[in-house]
Amino acid sequence: MDISLFSTNKEANFLQQYSNQIKINGLAAIDMQSTNQPQNSHTSTSRSSGSSEPCPAGTKWASRLLMECARAVSEKDSSKINHLLWMLNELASPYGDCEQKLASYFLQALFCKATDSGLRCYKTLTSVAEKSHSFDSARKLILKFQEVSPWTTFGHVASNGAILEALDGETKLHIIDISNTLCTQWPTLLESLATRNDETPHLKLTVVVTANIVKSVMKEIGQRMEKFARLMGVPFEINVISGLNNLGELTKEDLGVQEDEAIAVNCIGALRRIEVEERGAVIRMFQSLRPRVVTVVEEEADLFSSSVNHDFVKCFEECLRFYTLYFDMLEESFVPTSNERLMLERECSRSIVRVLGCDHHDHDDKNGGGECERRERGSQWSERLKEAFSPFGFSDDVVDDVKALLKRYRAGWALVLPPQGEDIDQTGVYLTWKEEPVVWASIWKPSN
């Protein structure tokens, strides 16, 4: 998950206003856009309304209603849309249980899709979050999330282990970090370098950031990283590349690569933020750097295939499946009153609007639509990466480190190899939550 946007009460107020807009103006807006659609009788509405009471605990009512509404939006059935949006708005709450929260955030995306207001909503939510963002709030949120869940630390430990092994014995290291995780991955790597038996190498860290909210705190993060490296006795320099609108603009020249450097490219939740048509070019640019290793960590979901086929219902179903797992994990990892949990859920709401509420032409930085959110599964990323690199397995030592990490967390987490029946050439390992793969980590090296 890309934890780069955070919320405050201002965003809560905006969400409440949006909810009120659904109640007061939303249905009229949908009717105006669907005047050519046949209107169903009130009999159907009354019959369904009788079952709109809150469902018993444990009943998965949100997915059923949300999928029904998604099909209605896809079919432009205005009467059914009106009725289902009303039902969902009565049942949903961003402060309720997992079902109510899913209903609340996906309802917002459905409303945006039905009224063609997704880009405006996304811009507003993002702007509110950026104005209230600070280094302290970001640090507190990330550290708390890492304390209760291995969602991000899984990729950090796996990638760090692979990078250290690939660069072992080198004296000049250059790590190109393409992620928005605020450098939380690197203190443990600095500690490992400081305790190496041979001469402590020089480390240059180039951090590529595109999210405005991350750019605003990178100066302080850089200063803290330099201070920590001095404490560890590791020769260190950090460079931040923050003038890009999107990762597709990144060039080899931007990275300042030197001939005598041993290079590692670290991509944590980065590839999904590249526009689909630019992904091959970015991977080839990585290849031109002649890195010793490329580490890739991505969340396990396919929001790409359905978007190519313009299949809104299929995309909605996959998005709902993924975030149902994520919200379930948050519910079991945090206490109900956790502020950090609410912030993480609000960040999800922006991503959900970005994926489901914005049309394809809105996914363009020139329109102010922000970065792409088209996730792909590990098997799909493998096919793309194989065009420039060869897969490389994690060593037993790294696997043992990841297993030791997972023991620190509650039951339900596991490390597994690619599922049975997958392409035998697929690489990487999976973090699973309740036996469902949620994060994929992999190692790639230049093809000979």
Secondary structure, DSSP 8 states (H G I E B T S, - for coil): --------HHHHHHHHHHHHHIIIIIHHHHHHHTTTS----HHHHHHHHTT-S---TT--HHHHHHHHHHHHHHHT-HHHHHHHHHHHHHH--TTS-HHHHHHHHHHHHHHHHHHT-HHHHHHHHHHHHHHT--HHHHHHHHHHHHHH--TTHHHHHHHHHHHHHHTTT-SEEEEEEE-SSTTTTHHHHHHHHHT-SS---EEEEEEE---HHHHTTHHHHHHHHHHHHHHHT--EEEEEE---SSGGG--TGGGT--TT-EEEEEEES-GGGS-GGGHHHHHHHHHHT--SEEEEEEES---SHHHHTT-HHHHHHHHHHHHHHHHHHHHHHS-TT-HHHHHHHHHHHHHHIIIIIS-GGGS-GGGT--S------HHHHHHHHTTTEEEE---HHHHHHHHHHHTTS-TTEEEE-S-TTS-TT---EEEEETTEEEEEEEEEEE--
